[in-house]
Amino acid sequence: MTNPRIIFLGTGEIAIPSFRFLVEGGNGPLALVTQPDRPAGRRRELKPPPIKEVAVTAGIPVLQPESVKVGEALDAIEALKPDLIIVMAYGQILPRRLIEMAPLGCVNLHASLLPKYRGAACIQAAIDAGDKVTGVTLMHVVPKLDAGDVILAKETPIGDDDTAGSLHDRLAEVARDALEAGLPALLEGRAGRTNQSAIGEISHVSKLDRVDGRIDWSWPASRIERRLRAYDPWPGCFTTFDDGTGSKRLKVFPARVVGDPGTPGAVTIEEGKVRVACGEGSLQLGDVQADGSRRMPAIDWSRGWKAGAVTGLD
């Protein structure tokens, strides 16, 4: 199809390379649909989604409905007469009317190898589980979350030092490649359909909150090490300690598996390094950040204790 009428729905930064591919590749979207500007920072000033800035710079109209489920928003999108709707990291469940609006369909770029890890926290889940590979799936959208037929998937390895942040950035580029590979077939109305049940076992992951990052020191060190990388930068991992003045929260950044276990949570300082015993093995802490303080190497944090005040982490 020449001059296709494409609408892109996206909010998260992971969607920016795919959106730019359309803008720069001759298939510029009719419009970007993204979330409303939200308060951010200490002053709570309204801040637009970064993808909006890309659209504005390119001269592409931006729609920012509070919900795409309301008639006014759906009417505005339908009035553009889209041939194809492309979605990535938009942040809302789409209604059937929107899914069925474009004659060439509504497709989604999902940051996992479906049917594994349907849901919001798929990048964190892959690292947390110790997977060696993940990727992006281009799929047809259906009303049920991430359950549509697969068009194609692109893989990328997960490195031993990958965090959710580094993997997120790489998957953003993988998504762009997946869209480039699948777009010709989509525009010609011949995109494939493979039912997810024919690919593998279905699994779901829930949206994460800050409380999910509490460290359980009874876990094996290897499991905690994966969790620290999986939850960096969001939602972050934390523990608590008592420095003699009361319980305080301590954010823990990616660490290294070392040594033999002791009592889970017990802190040892040797040769300028801070080690915490786990259920199996121990972790040598890298950077930490106590409440009300800046991020710093764990050894610098330990110098702030009164002698013998901190012997363990909770």
Summary of the structure (lengths in Angstrom):
residues: 314
radius of gyration: 22.8
end to end distance: 60.5
largest distance: 73.3
contacts: 1000
relative contact order: 0.11
helix: 27%
strand: 27%
